[in-house]
Amino acid sequence: MSTPIDLPGWNHVYSGKVRDLYRPEDGSGTMLVVASDRVSAFDHVLEPGIPSKGELLTSLSMWWFDQLAGADGDIAVPNHLTGDTAPDEVAGRAMLVRQLDMLPIEAVVRGYITGSGWAEYQENGTICGIALPDGLSNGDRLPEPIYTPAYKAPLGEHDENISFDKTVELIGAERAIELREAALSIYSRAATAAAGKGLILADTKFEFGVDEDGTLRLADEVLTSDSSRYWDREAWETGTTPSERMASFDKQIVRDWLAENWDKQGTPPELPTEIIDRTAARYRELLHKMTS
């Protein structure tokens, strides 16, 4: 995994699969989140990274944070941004944010059936224990979006799908309900915005934290190619096979290649140049489609 950069005035405190976290040496209440070019799949960080990925993810996150800030009469979604400028050394791929008490839950919302949800549905007719109608196919739209939270595991371990009742045990009923409603509301707004750009937001995951006043705030990345599945709407409407329908603008290219070339034992193989280039191109295309 790439080594975090040394930043004057900042102390590196943590590295996740993609992001590096810093605290200021002066002890002020801000934090610095730097997006690297690392790419992960199946809970492993892969080599090599995707060139300019950090800038692409940060640009799309910042655009979405702005969209969710209350435009067009929508209710504003509080977030973790401070509005300050990141250091020049990481300009374009970093966010200055307030310190939050992060909730140990990934707030996952699915509007379409695919991935691990499709695998579970084939076996049990459910997604994360939620019963679904018979006869669905891979890539189908669900009758309505569903909230399927996951417990955030430490780095290197697998996140665990959990029930809503389990989230109540972890964070309390009031906060669990607030988290679920916030995730479903943001997904609905984002899916509508994506549809206006000819895209389908198939699923996504959000992370939230609580500030010193007890306010729930959207944090980390939001609605990026790493945290979401985006499909081309025209391909979905006209495709006859899952691969044709789910023409993706995310890291599905990486997932598919890895699934075909690795048995999930030991160290993952290095990504070929072709896979890296194709993935980078899809990330750039999504950013252009959404923000232009």
Secondary structure, 3 states (H helix, E strand, C coil): CCCCCCCCCEEEEEECCCEEEEEECCCCCEEEEEECCCEEECCEEECCCCCCHHHHHHHHHHHHHHHCCCHHHCCCCCECECCCCCCHHHCCCEEEEECCEECCEEEEEEEECCHHHHHHHHHHCEECCEECCCCCCCCCEEEEEEECCEECCCCCCCCEECCHHHHHHHHCHHHHHHHHHHHHHHHHHHHHHHHCCCEEEEEEEEEEEECCCCCEEEECCCCCCCCEEEEEHHHHHHCCCHHHHCCECCCHHHHHHHHHHCCCCCCCCCCCHHHHHHHHHHHHHHHHHHHC
